[in-house]
């Protein structure tokens, strides 16, 4: 047998009695989870806390960064370079972790976050800040591993609880980001430096915790020789994935930021990406049965492909709220960064409560379909409410985030579990990373669409609404261009120096500015409502897999007594 054929058949031919971690699941001789296993699970979930602190800060503090060091025309790239990593590196890292082990990939991701955040904290140019975010963004490649590890080391029955732990940690990370970032930058944009020092410290601490506490036994594929591992690693697929998705994401990232679709900055990478995507699909359909897009993921129930559709649509819709909710609240209701963050924090508090309830309910009832349907119904309700927001809705907006939190907390918990229970245990890391890559891709596509929709609304409404308001209150027509430009750049000192301007004209023009922006926000939420509706429709076709809610453990990390249990 050739070496590559031998490696390909390793999982099927290995004797579970002679390996450290058996291919077949192991069952506990009682239904209580040992304290040591709970501690290991908690240690792994801290990685997600650090990841979310970084994600929230990359978006929340981007305006503070450019206010301090300049480069406002490149502000979007502070977030884009972070979101690229789970798309480009998530699936390859997951397959590599199957071959070389989970531990050092997730530890390395945390220390990369440390280095990158330190670079951002010391940045004096936008280029250095973007480079720092790109390095720190390597921590995002550990997203799929984190979700997979907590699921595979606990009994299947408790997977909803495991995912709830991940999302509660995410919620705390978001609150640290919102309140910490808001407080540090409330009086000076230079506060972003302290925030990234703090984030670097969190990454370093989490990396040390994982180094000490997470020591899993070797998996089957880790017993292969180096040559066999390299042969099994899907290098052509990795190259095609990175080429295609990087091209598409770069093209979408440049869209209206600042280039139009006819510009070479968009067309060249986007066309290369589309061609690469066609080749990638052909490669896996016609030539490659395993690798980072393993066919075994799709041979079970229909739940896995449906979960991919739902997560893509959820990514499209969620990033509307993530990128525009705080911006809208701050602009329309004159709330500073801390108060805007406090408004958005209601979402994350609701998210933690909702995911905990979902973990309890799904584990107790062994059902997942109904929670997913209710979650996307909450998404639809949230975006419907946001479409109705007016300048007088400041009080009501505090409560709208509850529905977003419910939708987010329940959907991510249940969808990850329903997909993991529909794929072979040996593919859990690959499948989970692919799901999160699809979600991140949905976010990238969504942001490009929202950017175009939002900018189109501003182009159509900003000048006309301000002109109508200012001229009707007596502003000389010759002063109009100066007033519009000053308001658009939020330069209120320049606004007050506009010839012929009065306090009444300024008040009327600011209200017109807010109304023009609100048209853009409304159009964004209409688009995201459509995406959430697609996810709601797709979730109706999910199947409950109650027979999979057993007390078996797919990848035990501590010694347990095994026995056959019949539910």
C-alpha positions in Angstrom: 0.0 0.0 0.0 1.3 3.5 -0.9 2.1 5.9 1.9 -0.7 8.3 1.0 -3.2 5.5 0.8 -2.1 4.2 4.1 -2.5 7.6 5.7 -5.9 8.1 4.1 -7.1 4.8 5.6 -5.6 5.4 9.0 -8.8 6.2 10.9 -10.5 3.1 9.5 -7.7 0.6 10.1 -6.3 1.7 13.5 -7.1 -0.5 16.5 -8.7 1.6 19.1 -7.3 -0.6 21.9 -3.7 0.3 20.9 -4.1 4.1 20.6 -4.2 6.8 23.1 -7.6 8.2 22.0 -10.0 5.6 20.5 -11.9 6.3 17.3 -15.1 5.0 18.9 -16.6 7.2 21.5 -16.0 6.4 25.2 -18.8 6.5 27.7 -18.6 7.5 31.4 -19.7 4.9 33.9 -21.8 7.6 35.6 -23.4 10.8 34.3 -21.5 13.3 36.4 -18.7 15.3 34.8 -15.5 15.2 36.8 -14.3 18.5 38.3 -11.0 18.3 36.5 -12.9 18.1 33.2 -14.9 21.1 34.1 -11.7 23.0 34.9 -10.2 22.0 31.5 -13.3 23.1 29.7 -13.3 26.5 31.5 -9.7 27.0 30.6 -10.4 26.4 26.9 -13.4 28.8 27.0 -11.2 31.6 28.3 -9.6 31.6 24.8 -13.0 32.8 23.4 -13.2 35.6 26.0 -9.9 36.9 24.7 -11.0 36.5 21.0 -14.1 38.6 21.6 -12.3 41.3 23.5 -10.2 41.7 20.4 -13.0 41.6 17.9 -15.1 44.2 19.8 -12.1 46.5 20.2 -11.2 46.3 16.5 -14.6 47.7 15.6 -15.4 49.9 18.6 -12.1 51.7 18.8 -11.3 52.1 15.1 -12.5 55.7 15.1 -10.4 56.4 18.1 -7.4 55.0 16.4 -7.7 57.1 13.3 -8.6 60.2 15.4 -5.3 59.7 17.1 -2.9 58.6 14.3 -4.8 59.5 11.1 -5.7 57.4 8.1 -9.5 57.7 8.2 -9.7 56.5 4.6 -8.3 53.1 5.7 -10.4 52.7 8.8 -12.4 49.7 7.5 -9.2 47.7 7.2 -8.7 47.7 10.9 -11.7 45.3 11.1 -11.4 43.6 7.7 -7.9 42.1 8.4 -9.3 40.6 11.6 -12.3 39.0 9.9 -10.2 37.4 7.2 -8.4 35.0 9.5 -11.3 32.6 10.3 -12.2 32.5 6.6 -8.6 31.9 5.3 -7.0 30.0 8.2 -9.8 28.4 10.2 -10.3 25.2 8.1 -6.5 24.7 7.4 -5.6 25.1 11.1 -8.4 22.6 12.0 -7.0 20.0 9.7 -3.5 20.6 10.9 -4.7 20.3 14.5 -6.1 16.8 13.7 -2.6 15.8 12.4 -0.3 17.5 14.9 -2.6 18.0 17.9 -4.9 20.8 19.2 -2.9 22.3 22.0 -0.1 24.2 20.3 -2.2 25.7 17.6 -4.6 27.3 20.1 -1.7 28.4 22.3 0.2 29.9 19.4 -3.0 31.8 18.4 -3.2 33.4 21.8 0.5 34.5 21.8 0.0 35.9 18.3 -2.8 38.0 19.7 -0.4 39.2 22.4 2.2 40.3 19.9 -0.3 42.0 17.5 -2.1 43.9 20.2 1.2 45.3 21.5 2.0 46.5 18.0 -1.3 48.2 17.8 -0.8 49.9 21.2 2.4 51.4 20.0 1.3 52.4 16.4 1.8 55.9 15.2 0.6 55.3 11.6 -2.4 53.6 10.2 -0.2 51.1 8.3 1.4 49.9 11.5 -2.0 49.6 13.2 -3.4 47.5 10.4 -0.3 45.3 10.4 -0.7 44.8 14.2 -4.3 43.9 13.7 -3.3 41.4 11.0 -0.9 39.7 13.3 -3.3 39.8 16.3 -6.0 38.4 14.0 -4.2 35.0 13.9 -6.1 34.4 17.2 -9.3 34.2 15.2 -8.0 31.0 13.6 -8.6 29.3 16.9 -12.4 29.9 16.9 -13.3 26.6 15.4 -10.8 24.7 17.6 -12.3 26.2 20.7 -15.8 25.2 19.8 -14.7 21.7 18.8 -12.6 21.0 21.9 -15.3 21.8 24.5 -17.7 19.6 22.5 -15.4 16.6 22.0 -14.1 16.4 25.6 -17.5 16.4 27.2 -20.4 13.9 26.9 -22.5 14.6 23.8 -25.6 15.1 26.0 -23.8 18.2 27.5 -22.7 19.8 24.2 -25.3 22.6 24.5 -23.9 23.4 27.9 -20.4 23.3 26.5 -21.4 25.8 23.8 -23.2 27.9 26.3 -20.0 28.2 28.2 -18.2 29.4 25.1 -20.9 32.0 24.5 -21.0 33.2 28.1 -17.3 33.8 27.9 -17.9 35.6 24.7 -20.5 37.8 26.4 -18.0 38.7 29.2 -15.4 39.5 26.5 -17.9 41.8 24.8 -18.7 43.6 28.0 -15.0 44.1 28.8 -14.6 45.5 25.3 -17.6 47.8 25.4 -17.2 49.2 28.9 -13.4 49.1 29.0 -13.0 50.6 25.5 -15.7 53.2 26.1 -14.3 54.3 29.4 -10.6 54.4 28.2 -11.5 56.4 25.1 -14.3 58.6 26.5 -12.1 61.6 27.2 -9.2 61.0 24.7 -8.8 58.9 21.6 -5.3 58.1 22.9 -7.0 55.7 25.3 -7.0 53.1 22.6 -3.4 52.4 23.5 -4.3 51.3 27.1 -7.1 49.1 25.7 -4.7 47.2 23.4 -2.2 46.8 26.3 -5.0 45.3 28.3 -6.0 43.0 25.4 -2.4 41.9 25.0 -2.3 41.0 28.7 -5.5 39.0 28.4 -4.1 37.0 25.4 -0.9 36.3 27.3 -2.6 35.2 30.4 -4.9 32.9 28.4 -2.0 31.4 26.5 -0.2 30.6 29.8 -3.4 29.0 31.3 -3.9 26.8 28.2 -0.2 25.8 28.3 -0.5 24.6 31.9 -4.0 23.1 32.0 -4.8 21.8 28.5 -2.7 18.6 27.9 -4.8 16.2 25.8 -3.5 12.7 24.9 -2.4 12.1 21.4 -5.0 11.5 18.7 -4.9 8.7 16.1 -3.6 10.8 13.3 -0.8 12.2 15.5 0.8 8.7 15.3 1.5 9.1 11.6 5.0 9.9 10.5 5.9 13.4 9.4 5.9 12.4 5.8 2.5 10.8 6.1 1.1 13.9 7.8 2.4 16.2 5.1 0.9 13.9 2.4 -2.4 13.9 4.2 -2.5 17.7 4.7 -4.6 19.3 2.0 -2.0 21.8 0.6 -3.8 22.3 -2.8 -7.1 22.9 -1.1 -5.5 25.4 1.3 -3.9 27.3 -1.6 -7.1 27.4 -3.5 -9.1 28.4 -0.4 -6.7 31.3 0.5 -6.5 32.5 -3.1 -10.2 32.5 -3.8 -11.5 33.9 -0.5 -8.7 36.4 -0.1 -9.4 37.7 -3.6 -13.2 37.9 -3.0 -12.8 39.5 0.5 -10.3 42.1 -0.8 -12.5 43.0 -3.7 -15.5 43.4 -1.4 -13.4 45.3 1.2 -12.4 47.9 -1.4 -16.1 48.2 -2.6 -17.1 51.8 -2.0 -14.1 52.0 0.4 -13.2 54.2 -1.5 -13.4 52.6 -5.0 -16.3 52.0 -7.3 -16.9 48.6 -8.9 -15.3 49.5 -12.1 -11.9 50.2 -10.4 -9.1 47.7 -10.8 -8.6 47.6 -7.0 -11.9 45.7 -6.9 -12.2 43.9 -10.2 -8.7 42.3 -10.3 -8.8 40.5 -6.9 -12.5 39.8 -7.1 -12.2 38.1 -10.6 -9.2 36.1 -9.4 -11.2 35.1 -6.3 -14.2 34.0 -8.3 -12.0 31.9 -10.7 -10.2 30.4 -7.7 -13.6 29.6 -6.1 -14.8 27.8 -9.2 -11.5 25.8 -9.3 -11.9 25.0 -5.5 -15.4 23.7 -6.0 -14.3 21.6 -9.0 -11.3 20.2 -7.0 -13.5 18.9 -4.2 -16.3 17.6 -6.4 -14.2 15.8 -8.9 -10.8 15.1 -7.3 -10.6 15.3 -3.5 -12.9 13.4 -1.2 -11.3 14.5 2.1 -9.2 17.5 3.1 -10.5 20.8 4.5 -13.9 20.3 2.8 -14.4 16.6 3.5 -17.2 14.9 1.7 -17.9 13.0 4.9 -19.4 16.2 6.4 -22.3 16.0 3.9 -23.0 12.3 4.1 -25.0 12.3 7.3 -28.3 14.1 7.7 -29.3 17.3 5.9 -28.6 19.3 9.1 -25.0 20.2 8.3 -25.6 21.9 4.9 -28.7 23.6 6.4 -26.6 24.8 9.3 -24.1 26.3 6.9 -26.9 28.2 5.1 -28.3 29.4 8.4 -24.9 30.5 9.7 -24.0 32.3 6.4 -27.3 34.2 6.6 -26.8 34.9 10.4 -23.3 36.3 9.6 -24.8 38.6 7.0 -27.5 39.8 9.3 -25.6 40.0 12.6 -22.8 42.2 11.2 -25.4 44.8 10.4 -26.1 45.2 14.1 -22.5 44.8 15.1 -21.2 47.6 12.8 -24.2 50.0 12.7 -26.1 49.7 16.0 -23.7 51.5 18.2 -22.9 54.0 15.4 -26.6 54.7 15.0 -27.3 55.1 18.7 -24.4 57.5 19.2 -25.3 59.6 16.2 -29.0 59.9 16.6 -29.3 60.2 20.3 -26.0 62.1 21.0 -24.5 59.4 23.2 -20.7 59.2 23.7 -18.7 56.0 23.2 -19.3 54.8 26.7 -23.1 55.3 26.6 -23.3 53.8 23.1 -21.4 50.8 24.4 -23.7 50.5 27.3 -26.7 50.5 25.0 -25.2 47.7 22.9 -24.2 45.8 26.1 -27.9 45.0 26.7 -27.5 42.7 23.7 -24.6 40.9 25.2 -26.2 40.5 28.6 -29.3 39.1 27.0 -27.0 36.9 24.9 -25.4 35.3 27.9 -28.8 34.7 29.6 -30.3 33.3 26.4 -27.4 30.9 25.6 -27.5 29.6 29.2 -31.2 28.9 29.0 -30.7 27.3 25.5 -27.9 25.1 26.9 -30.2 23.9 29.7 -33.2 23.4 27.5 -31.4 21.6 24.7 -29.5 19.3 27.0 -32.6 18.4 29.0 -35.0 17.9 26.0 -32.5 16.7 23.4 -34.2 19.1 20.9 -32.6 21.8 18.7 -34.9 22.7 15.9 -37.5 24.7 17.8 -34.8 26.9 19.6 -33.2 27.7 16.2 -36.5 28.7 14.7 -37.3 30.9 17.7 -33.8 32.4 17.5 -34.2 33.6 14.0 -37.7 34.8 14.7 -36.0 37.0 17.3 -33.6 38.3 14.7 -36.4 39.2 12.4 -38.2 41.0 15.2 -35.1 42.9 16.1 -34.4 44.2 12.6 -38.1 45.0 12.2 -37.9 47.2 15.3 -34.7 48.8 14.1 -36.3 49.7 10.8 -38.9 51.7 12.8 -36.4 53.8 14.8 -36.8 57.5 14.6 -35.1 60.5 16.3 -37.6 60.2 19.2 -36.8 56.5 19.8 -33.9 56.9 22.2 -35.7 55.2 25.2 -37.1 52.3 23.2 -33.7 51.4 21.6 -32.4 50.4 25.0 -34.8 47.4 24.9 -34.4 46.4 21.3 -31.0 44.8 21.9 -32.7 42.1 24.0 -34.1 40.5 20.9 -30.8 40.6 19.1 -29.2 38.9 22.2 -31.8 36.2 22.3 -31.4 35.5 18.6 -27.6 35.5 18.7 -27.2 33.4 21.9 -29.7 30.7 21.0 -28.9 30.4 17.3 -25.1 30.1 17.7 -25.4 27.6 20.5 -28.0 25.3 18.8 -26.6 25.5 15.3 -23.1 24.5 16.3 -24.5 21.5 18.2 -26.9 20.4 15.6 -24.1 20.4 13.0 -21.6 18.7 15.2 -24.1 15.9 16.0 -24.6 15.4 12.2 -20.9 14.8 11.2 -18.4 12.0 12.1 -16.6 12.6 15.4 -13.2 12.6 13.7 -14.3 15.6 11.5 -15.6 17.8 14.3 -12.8 20.3 14.2 -12.8 20.5 10.4 -16.6 20.8 10.3 -16.8 23.4 13.1 -14.1 25.6 11.5 -15.8 25.4 8.2 -19.0 26.6 9.8 -17.4 29.5 11.4 -15.5 30.4 8.2 -18.9 30.4 6.3 -20.3 32.7 9.0 -17.3 35.0 8.7 -17.7 35.0 4.9 -21.3 35.9 5.4 -20.2 38.9 7.5 -17.7 40.0 4.9 -20.3 39.8 2.1 -22.8 41.6 4.4 -20.5 44.4 5.3 -19.8 45.1 1.6 -23.5 45.1 0.8 -24.3 47.4 3.8 -21.4 49.7 2.9 -22.8 50.2 -0.6 -26.4 50.5 0.6 -25.5 53.0 3.4 -23.3 55.2 1.2 -25.9 55.2 -1.6 -28.5 56.4 0.9 -26.2 59.2 2.2 -25.4 60.3 -1.4 -29.1 60.6 -2.1 -30.2 62.2 1.1 -27.5 64.0 2.9 -27.1 67.0 0.7 -30.7 67.4 -0.1 -32.0 67.2 3.5 -29.4 69.6 4.9 -30.0 72.0 2.0 -33.7 72.0 2.5 -33.4 72.6 6.3 -30.7 75.2 6.1 -32.1 77.3 3.3 -35.6 77.2 4.8 -34.1 78.8 8.0 -32.3 81.6 6.1 -28.8 80.3 5.3 -27.3 82.1 2.3 -27.1 79.7 -0.7 -23.4 80.5 -1.1 -22.6 79.1 2.3 -24.4 75.8 1.7 -21.4 73.7 0.4 -19.2 74.7 3.4 -22.0 73.8 5.8 -22.7 70.4 4.2 -19.0 69.5 4.1 -18.4 70.5 7.7 -21.4 68.6 9.0 -20.4 65.5 6.9 -17.0 65.5 8.5 -18.4 66.2 12.0 -16.3 69.4 12.2 -18.5 71.5 14.4 -16.0 74.3 14.7 -16.1 74.7 11.0 -19.9 74.6 11.1 -20.0 77.5 13.5 -17.7 79.5 11.2 -20.0 79.1 8.2 -21.0 82.6 6.9 -24.6 83.5 7.8 -25.1 80.5 10.1 -27.3 80.9 13.2 -28.0 78.5 16.1 -31.4 77.8 14.6 -29.8 76.9 11.3 -27.3 74.6 13.0 -30.0 72.8 15.0 -32.2 72.3 11.9 -29.2 71.1 9.8 -28.1 68.7 12.5 -31.6 67.2 12.6 -31.5 66.9 8.8 -28.1 65.2 9.0 -29.4 62.7 11.5 -32.5 62.0 9.3 -30.3 61.4 6.3 -28.1 59.0 8.2 -31.2 57.3 9.6 -32.3 56.5 6.0 -29.0 54.7 5.5 -29.4 52.8 8.8 -33.0 51.8 7.8 -31.9 50.5 4.4 -29.1 48.5 6.1 -31.6 46.9 8.5 -34.1 46.1 5.6 -31.3 44.2 3.9 -30.3 42.4 7.1 -34.0 41.5 7.7 -34.1 39.8 4.4 -31.0 37.7 5.3 -32.5 36.8 8.7 -35.7 35.7 7.0 -33.7 33.4 4.8 -32.2 31.8 7.9 -35.6 31.5 9.5 -37.0 29.7 6.4 -34.0 27.3 6.2 -34.3 26.4 9.9 -37.7 25.0 9.3 -36.0 22.1 7.5 -33.7 21.0 10.4 -34.1 17.6 11.9 -33.8 16.8 15.6 -31.3 14.1 16.4 -32.3 12.9 19.8 -30.6 9.6 19.4 -27.2 11.5 19.3 -27.7 13.0 22.8 -25.8 10.2 24.6 -23.2 10.2 27.4 -20.4 9.2 25.1 -17.2 11.3 24.8 -15.6 11.6 21.4 -12.1 12.7 22.6 -11.6 12.0 26.3 -8.8 14.0 27.9 -8.8 12.3 31.3 -8.9 8.6 32.1 -12.4 7.2 32.6 -13.9 3.8 33.0 -15.7 2.9 29.8 -18.8 0.7 29.5 -21.7 0.3 27.2 -24.7 2.4 28.2 -28.1 2.0 26.5 -30.3 5.0 26.8 
